[in-house]
Amino acid sequence: MTDIHNIVVLTGAGISAESGIATFRGPGGLWEGHRVEDVCTPQALARDPELVHRFYDLRRVALGQVEPNAAHQALARLDAEWPGDLLIVTQNVDDLHERAGAKRLLHMHGELKSALCAACEHRQTWDGDMPPGTVCAACGTPAVRPDIVFFGEMPYAMDVIERAISRADLFVSIGTSGAVYPAAGFVQTAKYHGARTLELNLDRSEGSGWFHESRLGPAGTLVPEWVGQMLA
Ligand code: OAD
């Protein structure tokens, strides 16, 4: 591993599956029984704020019933012990990476435990329910919404992520279907800049052919093995 200094790790719903959080593209193709356009678009929020807020309220509550698994813990260990640069980019809106102890972490699709004011963009940590019409503590507008990147909105911190990927020696994708851009394109960017690319997933992702190597199996097994190799 002597030629590897900079690592970027991308995680998706599959890393939290063994903690008991459902992935998005399961057999039914629904998110907890909802169509994506009913709960994860700006139009849905405008049309039916009760439904959208309730959907995320339930998912926020559900975080209290789950714990980080061996894969989150292994990445936190890598974060603590890897001497080079590391950036963990998660598409997940749960808080399991940080509860496992990861610090070098970005939530590119937002966070369940954060609230965003649609009027002034003030953010605050959030626990419990978030009724529609909640007033922003900073500007007083009743425009507080879940701090989730909806379809059609720009993912967060793209400049930081793209800079890290352009400098990466190794790009590792864990538990993501490769169905949602821009994250699905990170492997191509990493490869273009000369990184080695590795996929750890239960089955082949849509972009599997872009990776130098694919290891197939549960993240709770594959990630601790890979981290062990990196830190050996
Ligand atoms: P998906 O549900 O699309 O894909 C989950 C992937 O994890 C699949 O490829 C599964 O095979 C794999 N998987 C399932 N269980 C696993 C396990 N135990 N170990 C390893 N892999 C496993 O979820 P994402 O790719 O994260 O966006 O979805 C990307 C984005 O789509 C999400 O961030 C979300 C959604 O729209 C927003 O919320 C904005």
Residues whose N, C-alpha, C, O or C-beta is under 5 A from the ligand:
A	BS01	OAD	G12 A13 G14 A17 E18 T23 F24 R25 Q91 N92 H109 V149 G175 T176 S177 G178 V180 L200 N201 L202 D203 G217 P218 A219
